[in-house]
Amino acid sequence: MEISNNKKWYHYVAAFFAGMFLANAIPHLINGISGDPFPTPFADPPGKGLSAPWVNVLWSFFNIIVGYFLFQYAKITIKNKLSLIIFIIGALVISIVLSIVFLDKVKL
């Protein structure tokens, strides 16, 4: 694994958070466009209660935009395996954490 291309430590931190934001966008977008309520930070209680589908679509696109800019800033490429692995680890971490958090979400 090469750590070249003038990457600094903060590029790898950005890669980790890019993975987190982009993975977090998926369940919100799927539930939002399916018309299903799903927890967001804006629900009552935050992260446990359900938000309207349109709120989930907006939250998803916010996550996509932030994730995209972090992805660009991190200079993630196939050639730099370390940045790609850290990106994937970020996506995996948020996916596992949220799968546990959403066990207690309010059911309809």
Residue pairs with C-beta under 8 A, 6 or more apart in sequence:
1 81
1 82
1 85
2 79
2 80
2 81
2 82
3 80
3 82
4 80
5 75
5 77
5 79
5 80
7 75
7 80
7 83
11 73
11 74
11 75
11 83
12 74
12 82
12 83
12 86
14 70
14 71
14 73
14 74
15 70
15 71
15 74
15 76
15 83
15 84
15 86
15 87
15 90
16 86
16 87
16 89
16 90
16 93
17 67
17 70
17 90
18 67
18 68
18 70
18 71
18 73
18 74
18 76
18 87
18 90
19 67
19 86
19 87
19 88
19 89
19 90
19 91
19 92
19 93
19 94
20 67
20 90
20 91
20 93
20 94
21 63
21 64
21 66
21 67
21 70
22 63
22 64
22 67
22 68
22 71
22 91
23 90
23 91
23 92
23 94
23 95
24 63
24 67
24 94
24 98
25 60
25 61
25 63
25 64
25 67
26 60
27 38
27 98
27 102
28 38
28 40
28 56
28 57
28 59
28 60
28 63
29 56
29 57
29 60
29 61
29 64
31 37
31 38
31 53
31 56
32 38
32 53
32 54
32 55
32 56
32 57
32 59
32 60
33 53
33 57
34 53
35 53
36 53
37 50
37 51
37 52
37 53
37 56
37 108
38 50
38 51
38 53
38 56
38 105
39 47
39 48
39 49
39 50
39 51
39 102
39 105
39 106
40 46
40 47
40 51
40 55
40 56
40 59
41 47
41 59
42 51
42 55
42 59
43 49
43 50
43 51
47 101
48 104
48 105
48 106
49 105
49 106
50 105
50 106
50 108
51 59
71 87
74 83
74 87
75 83
76 83
76 84
76 87
77 83
77 84
78 84
